[in-house]
Amino acid sequence: MGITFGIMFLDINRLSWKYKLGIGILILIVIILGIIWIRNIYLNKCKK
């Protein structure tokens, strides 16, 4: 587990900043969509 994570981390470090930026934006979009989705479920429960 630790070894594979280490290899993954090294691969990420070898990637160019453009790839890092792309990955960062993708993670950000997923987090924002998750927050909106959770908020919508929470609001729907409150309405009922």
Secondary structure, 3 states (H helix, E strand, C coil): CHHHHHHHHHHHHHCCHHHHHHHHHHHHHHHHHHHHHHHHHHHHHHHC
